[in-house]
Amino acid sequence: MRRMLAAVGLLAMVLAVPGLASAAGHAQAVVAQEPQSSEVAPVEAGDDYPEPWRSAAQDSLVDSWGYYNRECTSFVAWALHSRNGYEMPRAIGNANNWDNYFSSHGVTVNSTPAVGAIAQTDAGVAGHVAWVFSVGSGTVTVEEYNYSVTGRYGTRTVPTSSFRYIHVKDLGSPTPPPPASTSSVAAGRNGDGRLELFAVHRNGRMFNNFQRRASAGPWAGWGSLGGSFTTSVTLATNKDGRLEIFAVGLDGAVYNKWQTRPGAGPWSAWNRLGGTFRPSLAVTRNRDGRLEVFAVGTDRYVYNNYQRTAGGAWQGWSNSASGRTFRARAVAATTNKDGRVEIFAVDLNNRVENNYQRRAGGGGWQGWGVLPGGRFAAAITAARNNDGRLEIFALTPEGRVLNNYQRTAGGTWSGWTANAAGDPFRAKTP
């Protein structure tokens, strides 16, 4: 989602004298100056308030909704038009009148922010309005014009209590960026459909963020789950719907942490599953609901560990999936349509190999085999299509993303192509 401007109407338009900036608000005008293009501007980060309003002297033009240019009210009217698809009623007065106006017309006005809502305050001579870009934990980030009577665009992150919120046509929340300077990120879905993100900060701490409502947001804001980790985090959903995350600690051991109730906290304390591993980790769920984790040891062997019962205690690490012959640089895992776990790894010759359970939930491993073609870096992931066919994605040393898929569920493989990303695309290699 791209950002929009938010105008600060610091003009005491009560006087209806263009150029006399007082404290925050606007008035109406007689003739509106249209922007140069009638098309909706693309949503981009930063100031996209349109011409000619943006470059003209402040209060020298009147916009399409009856507000002087480069004021807070003009910017918010533009933002609602171009981002929310909502047309402001014409010239409803200064910003300090907006809450009363909308409330009297049946629009919800409250203290709960939402992306795309109007942030409104009566502070100053004429009040102030801004456009809500994102919602954090106790904070809100707004885009605005004319804050502090500058006639310019800006953004601020302030306590939620700084504004009232007018909900004319809220937007779904954009996926928030992870905390600054993250080194790894993973996403999962709660049982009620809400997405949840997990990120390892460069200081080693784990953070999470989740949607307050499924498919919409707003997002709750980033919170710390603690710990000290490398650049590897992964997660899976237990049979009862509880998310469980896994990460490689700075000491090389694998740690796990889980929701104590499906879709809710509090989270458990970090539990040490032990071992000494490289920062490559994968987890999937067996047909009977037991989670199984795969990790690349410092000796390059692939190790696995699984729950003895769904949601229960862990068996302990072994290299039964790897044997004492196969060594890897990176690992991925998923589950076939019939319930058999299948793992994929980039070997020391930069080839992708796969291995799978002979029967769902056990019965030993088939043994590693090369999926011919390609030369890969230590970056691989796997997933299952809706029809049950597995598909894997791997990164070449040149940054190309290649994919390979089963022609039928559990069947033979198509071979490596760049269909998923397209040939011009290049990704950053590890």
N, C-alpha and C positions, 0 to 999 in steps of 0.2 A: 504494500500500500504506500502511496506516496503522500507527501505532506502538503498542507495548505496554509495559506496565510491567515493571520488573524488580525483584524484591524482594531486599533485602539482609538476610540473617538474621544480624544481629549479636548475637543473643541466645545466650548460652552455655546452650543448652537442655539441656546435660548435667545442669544443675541442675534443669531442668524447673520453673523459677520464673518465671512470666510477669512481665514488667516489668523483669527484671534483664538489661540489655543488656551484653554483653561485647565480642564482636568480630565475629561473623558466622556465623549458623547458626540452626537451629530444631530443635524437637522435635515429637513427635506429641502428639495430645490424644485425649480419649475421645469427646467429642461435637462433631460438626462443625456450624458455623453456615453455612447456605447463603446465597448472595447473594440479594437481593430478587427478581431475575428469573432464570429458568433459561435464558433466551435468551442466545446469544453476543453480547457487546457489539460494536457497530460499531468497526472499527479506525480510530482517529483519532489524529492527532498529539497526544502528551501523555498525561497520566495517566488511564487508563481502568480502573484497578483497581476492582472493583465494590463496591457497598454490600452489606451493612453493614460489610464488612471495612475499607474505606478510612477511614471517619469514626470508627469505634470506636477507643478507646485502644489503643495498640500492645500486642500480646500478650494482649488481653482476649478474643479469639475464636479459634476454630480453624477453618481453612478445610476445603473438601471433600476435601483430600488429606492432612490431618493435620498442617498447619503453622500456627503462630501468625500472626495477621494482621499485615500491614505489615512482614513480614520478607522477606529476599531470596528465600528458598525458596518462600514463598507466592506472591509475585509471579510467579516463573518458572513455577511449576506452573499458575497462571492463564493466563499468556501461552501456554504450550504447549497448553493446552486451547482457548483462544479463537482463537488465530492458527494454530497448527500442526495442530489437530485431533488432538492426542496427549494421552492421559491418563497423568499421572504415577503410578507405583507409590506406594502409600500409605505415608507416613511412613518414608522410607528413611534418615532421620537428618540430621545437620548438613551444610552445604554442602561441608565438607572430606571428606565420605564419598562424594559423588556420583560422582566420577570412578572410584573403585574399584568402586562398586556397578554402574554401567553397564558398565564394562569387563568385569566378571565375568559379566555377562549378555549378552555378545556385541555390545554397542553400540560403535561406533568412537569412540575418544577420542584426539585428536591435537593437533598445534599449528597446524592449518589451519582458519581461521575460515570460517563460512558463515552466510548470513542465516537466522535461525530456530534456530541452534544454541544450546546452553547454554554460556556462558562461565563457566569455573570456576577458582577458585584456592584453595589451602590456606592462604593468608596470614591472619593473625589467629588469634584463639582458636578459631573454629569454621568458618573459611573463608568463601567468598562465591561466589554465583552471580548471573548476569545473563543477559539475553536479547539476542542479536546482532541489531541493526537493520540495519547496513550494514557493508560491508567496503571499506576504501580501500587505497591503496598503502602497505603496511607498517603500517596502522592498522586499528582496529576501533571502531565506535560501538556502545555497549551502552545498554540501558535497564534500570533497576534500582530496587530499593527498599532503604532502610536503609543506604546507603553512608555510612560515617563515623558509624554508629550514630545516624542522624537519624530513622529510621522514615518517611522521605519518599521520593517518587519523584524520579528524576533521570536524566540522560543524561551519558555521557562518551565522548570519543574518545581512545583510548590506543594505545600500540604493540601490535601483534599479540601480541608475546611476553608481555604482561601476564597472559594466561590460557591454560588448556587449553580444548579445545572438544569438547563432547559432542554427537554427531550422532544424536539420537534420531529426528528427522523434519524435516530441513532444508527450508527454503522456497526457491523461485526468488527470485533477487535482484530487488528493485524497481529500476526505472530510476532511477539516482541523479540528484540535482539537479546542474545545472552549477555551476562555481565561482561563488562569491558575486559578484554584480554583473556578470552577463554581459549582453551587448547583442545577441547573435545566436547561434543554435544550429542545427545540421543533423545529420541521422542517415543512416547508410548500413549496408549489410549486406555482411559479408565473404563470400568464396566458400564458407567452411565453415558459414555460417549465423549467425555471431556478429554482433550489432549493435555499431556503433561510433558514438560521439557526438563532435561537434566544436563548440566554443563559443568565441566571441571575448569575452574579458574586457573590462571597461571600461577597463583599462589598455592595451588593444590587442593583448595576447598571445593566441595561439591555444592552446587546450587540447583534449586528446582523452581519451576513456575508452572501454573496450570490455569486452564480456562475456568471461569466461574460458571459458565453455562456451555453445554455441548454445542459445537459448531458455530458459536457466536462470540463468546467472551463476555465482558472484558477479561483480561488476564489479571491474575491476583497480584503479580509482582514477584521478583526474584527474592528467594529466601535461602539462607545457608543451611545445608545439611551437615556441614562440618567435614572432618576427615582430612587426610593428606594423600593425594593421589597423583598418578602419572596421567598421560594423555588418553587413557582408555576407559570408557564407560559404556555399559550396555544394560539392557533391561528386558524383562519378560513379565507376563501376567500369570499369576498362580491360578489353579483350577477354580478357586473361590472368588477370583476377580481382583485380588490384591496385587498391586504392582510390586516388583522386587528389582532392585538395581544392584549391579556388580561393577566393581572397579579394581584396578591394580594399584595397590598402595605404593608409596615411595620406598617401602621396604621390600617390594617385589611380591608380596602376598596378595591374594585375592580377598576382597572384603565384600560383604553383601548387607543390604538394608532393605526393609520391607514396610509396606503400609500395615498397620495393625487392624484396620478395617478396610474393606473394599472401597476405593475411591476417596478415602479420608485418612486423616492422621489420628493420633500422632504416629510418627515413624518410629520404628524400632531403633535401638542403638546399633552402631556398626558392629557386625560380626566378622571375625577373622576366619576365613576358610583355609588360610595357610598357603604353602607352596612358595616357589620363587620363579616369577614369570616375567616375560617381556610384555610390553604394552600392546598385546593383541588378545582380544577376549570376545567370546560369542556365547549366546545362551539361546535355548529353544525349549519347547515343552513337549514331552512325550505324550502319546495318545492317552495314557491313563492319568495325565495331569501333572506328572513329576517333572520339575525343571531339571535341565542338564546343562552344565557349563563346560566350555572348552577353552583352553588357554595354551599359548605357546611358551614352553619353559625356556629358561636361560640356556638350556642345552639344545634348544630348537625342536625337541619332541613335542607332540601334541598330547596334552593331558585332558582328562575329563573327570567330572565330579557330578553326582546326581543326588536328588532327594530320594530317600528310601521309600517314602510314601508322599503323596501329593501334599505339599506344604510342610513336610516333616523334616527330620534330621538328615544330614548329608552323609553320604557314603565315605567320602575321602578321595583324594586324588589318585589316579592311576593313568598309565599310558596304554590302556587296553585298546583304545581307538587308534593309536599310532603304531604300536609295536616298537621294536628297537631297530627299525630300518628307516622309517620315514621322518624327515626333518622339515620344518616349515618356517616361513617368515611371518605369515599372517593367516588367520583362520576366520571362517564364517560358518553359520549353521542355520538350518531350518528344518521343517518337518514335512514329509511327503503326505499326499492325500490319504494314504492308507495308514498313516501314523508312524512310519519309519523315519527316524532322525537321519538326516544326511548332512555331512560336513564337507567343507571345501577349504583348501589351503593353497597358498602360493609356496611352492617348494624352493629349495636353495638354487635351483636352475631357472627360477623365474617362470615356471609353468604352473598352471592350476591343476590340482588333483582333487578327486572326490572319494569319499568313503561313506558307507551307509550301513545301517542295521539290517541284518538278514530278516528279522521280523520285528514288528512294532514293539518297542519297549524292551528289547533284549535279543537273545539268540546269537550274540557275537556280531563282529563287524566283517563286512565283505572283504576289505582290504583296499589299499589306495590304488587308484588308477588315474592316468593322465587324461585330461580333456584336451585333445590335440589342438595345436595352433596358439599363436600369441606368445608374448613375452611380457611379464607383468611385474609391477612394483608391489610393495607390501601393503596393498589396499584392496579389499574384496568384501562384498556383501551378498546376501542371498535372500530371496523371498518366495512366497508361493502365490501364483495367480489364482483368480477366482475359480477357474476350472480345474485347479489342483496341480497344474504344471509348475515345476520349480523354475526359477530364473536367477541367474547369477550375473553380477556386474563386477568388473575388475578394471584397475587402472594400469595403463602401460607406463613405462619409464618416461615416455614423451608427453604423458598427460592425457592420452586418449581414453575415453570410457568405452569399454567393449562389453557386450552382453552375450549370453549363451543360454538357451532355454530347452527344456524337454519338449519334444514334439507332441507327446501325449503324457498324461500324468504318470510318473514313474518310469517313463520310457527313455528312448535314446535322445541324444543331444543334437541340437541344430548346428552347432559350430559357432565360432566367435564372429561377431559383426559389430559395427558401430551404429546400428540402427537406433539405439536408445538415445544417444547424444548427438549424433550427426558428426560428420568428419571435421568441420571447422572448430568444434568445441574442444577446449583443452582445460584440464583440471590441474590443480596443484598436486604434485606428487609428494609422498611422505619422505 
